[in-house]
Amino acid sequence: MILRSSKPSPFGRKVKIGAVLCGVHLDIEWADTTNPADSVRQQNPLGKIPVLLPEGGAPIYDSPVILEYLDGQAGGGVILPAPGAARIAALVGQALADGLMDAALLQVYEARFRAEELRSPAWIDNQAGKVARALKVLEASPPAPAATASGTDVAEIATACALGYLDLRFHGSWRADHPALVDWLDAFAARVPAFEATRA
Ligand SMILES: N[C@@H](CCC(=O)N[C@@H](CS)C(=O)NCC(=O)O)C(=O)O
């Protein structure tokens, strides 16, 4: 199976970690989402990564769908709890961390792709507010180790990747005000070696 991704993509990192935990081998093909000639735009009309290309099957996106597919390939219950309250909680936790990543990524794109005189401080503040509120919720209640075969789940994986992305692009400035989350990330990294192994 081929994964189209990029080295620093936090959403791609979710998939790489999920694949390790599910025992699925992925061949990574780097994608350039800014290049109109890159076939990623045929594989995902949205032009976003990650995209999974299963042998003989249609492309699969986006990261929550890919993680569900990988969990199914492994027989189920490896990174997603069984249907019920625990699964919904894991999916909500994943949505929170994914939304944090979206808001962080949009701030990075604003600086990268928009000329300085066209940038909107109010819009950037709005994105920063999403990140700050998500971090506050996570600090008060970091995700708990899950009742899955791997001992972790999509909420924990996504949260770790979101914090890793803040470390990569925002110089770890979240750390000073979120000590419980720093401890949680250290413990996650110790429990799930694929986290460090997928650092950009
Ligand atoms: N909801 C998507 C988000 C994916 C996403 O935003 N990926 C970024 C890279 S980390 C991307 O492809 N950006 C290029 C673009 O938005 O055109 C997922 O979970 O896979």
The ligand as an ORCA input file, in Angstrom:
! r2SCAN-3c Opt
* xyz 0 1
  N      -8.877     16.683      7.120
  C      -7.668     16.302      6.410
  C      -6.661     17.448      6.508
  C      -5.438     17.201      5.628
  C      -4.597     18.458      5.427
  O      -5.014     19.591      5.694
  N      -3.365     18.219      4.923
  C      -2.485     19.322      4.577
  C      -1.035     18.947      4.823
  S      -0.707     18.614      6.525
  C      -2.624     19.607      3.084
  O      -2.724     18.695      2.305
  N      -2.600     20.889      2.710
  C      -2.629     21.303      1.331
  C      -3.881     22.054      0.991
  O      -4.716     22.322      1.895
  O      -4.030     22.378     -0.176
  C      -7.124     15.000      7.005
  O      -7.444     14.681      8.158
  O      -6.431     14.239      6.303
*
